[in-house]
């Protein structure tokens, strides 16, 4: 795995943990990652070369489409900034693939959640023990949903990232 993919994987891991625990992805993570991604590609490709253009195009390809989803209330602002920062690291083509698979996985999770009964939802919630210690004893899926919390998009982004990186 190259430096770029290690950096993106680290960013995704931190974003996954914070999104699962706090339902937010912090600005320090996305801002720092964006700056480091731009800096890495400028240094690797040179200022006159295509490095900064690659990073800027990737950031725009990750940020702009998800900004539209954010405007319609489909995702949170942290997810938008995360995809912009990831795009600065992995470029426009790979961020587009990641975005497509993330949306597909989110849709699949949504269909599963609608198709199955309450017992299945509780089992799904029990899988979140890593993010919520003691969840198997105290977690009630429907109370969680009624509290205003939404589906953490990182539950779809994580398998999407694995899919994209496994495909090469």
Secondary structure, 3 states (H helix, E strand, C coil): CCHHHHHHHHHHHHHHHHHHHHCCCCHHHHHHHHHHHHHHHHHHHCCCCCHHHHHHHHHHHHHHHHHHHHHCCCCCHHHHHHHHHHHHHHHHHHHHHHHHHHHHHHHHHHHHHHHCCHHHHHHHHHHHHHCCCCHHHHCCHHHHHHCCCCCCCHHHHHHHHHHHHHHC
